[in-house]
């Protein structure tokens, strides 16, 4: 997998909210929320269950973003 700019801190970790135009902040990789040990698993395995069928092929990292204003949860590939 190529490096994720959001995970490594060199890409924007905020996005505009599609619902209210507020600020959505990154909460981390979606797979980190599966269980207590998932943040420590190899990404080549967790990419298979992140909700994006192509993330293991396209080498994208799938993150959870939450809006500070309206509370919208959105999963986006980075």
C-alpha positions in Angstrom: 0.0 0.0 0.0 1.2 3.5 -0.8 1.5 6.0 2.0 -1.7 7.8 3.2 -1.3 11.5 3.5 -4.0 11.8 6.1 -2.5 8.9 8.3 0.9 10.5 8.0 -0.1 14.1 8.6 0.9 15.7 5.4 -2.5 15.9 3.7 -5.6 17.8 4.8 -7.5 15.9 7.6 -10.5 18.2 7.3 -13.2 18.1 4.6 -16.3 20.2 3.9 -19.5 18.6 5.0 -21.8 17.7 2.1 -24.9 18.2 4.3 -24.3 21.6 6.1 -21.0 22.9 4.7 -19.4 22.6 8.2 -16.0 21.1 8.9 -15.6 17.3 8.9 -12.6 16.1 10.8 -10.8 12.8 10.3 -11.4 10.2 13.0 -9.0 7.6 11.6 -9.1 4.6 9.4 -12.5 2.8 9.3 -10.9 -0.5 10.1 -9.4 0.8 13.4 -13.0 0.8 14.8 -13.6 -2.9 14.2 -12.2 -4.2 17.5 -9.5 -3.6 20.1 -6.8 -5.2 18.0 -7.7 -4.0 14.5 -5.4 -0.9 14.6 -2.4 -3.3 14.9 -3.3 -5.6 12.0 -1.5 -5.5 8.7 -3.3 -3.2 6.2 -3.3 -5.7 3.5 -5.8 -7.7 5.5 -7.9 -4.9 6.9 -8.3 -3.3 3.5 -10.4 -6.4 2.6 -13.1 -5.4 5.1 -13.0 -1.6 5.1 -16.3 -1.2 3.1 -14.5 -0.2 -0.2 -14.3 -3.2 -2.6 -11.4 -1.6 -4.5 -9.3 -0.1 -1.8 -6.9 -3.0 -1.7 -6.5 -2.7 -5.5 -6.3 1.1 -5.8 -4.2 1.3 -2.6 -6.5 3.9 -1.0 -7.0 4.3 2.7 -10.6 4.6 3.9 -11.2 7.0 6.7 -14.2 8.1 8.9 -14.9 11.8 8.8 -17.4 13.4 11.3 -18.9 16.9 11.0 -18.4 19.1 14.0 -21.6 21.0 13.3 -24.3 18.5 12.3 -22.7 15.2 13.4 -22.8 13.6 9.9 -20.6 10.5 9.7 -19.0 9.9 6.2 -16.6 7.3 5.0 -14.2 8.5 2.4 -11.2 7.1 0.6 -8.1 9.3 0.8 
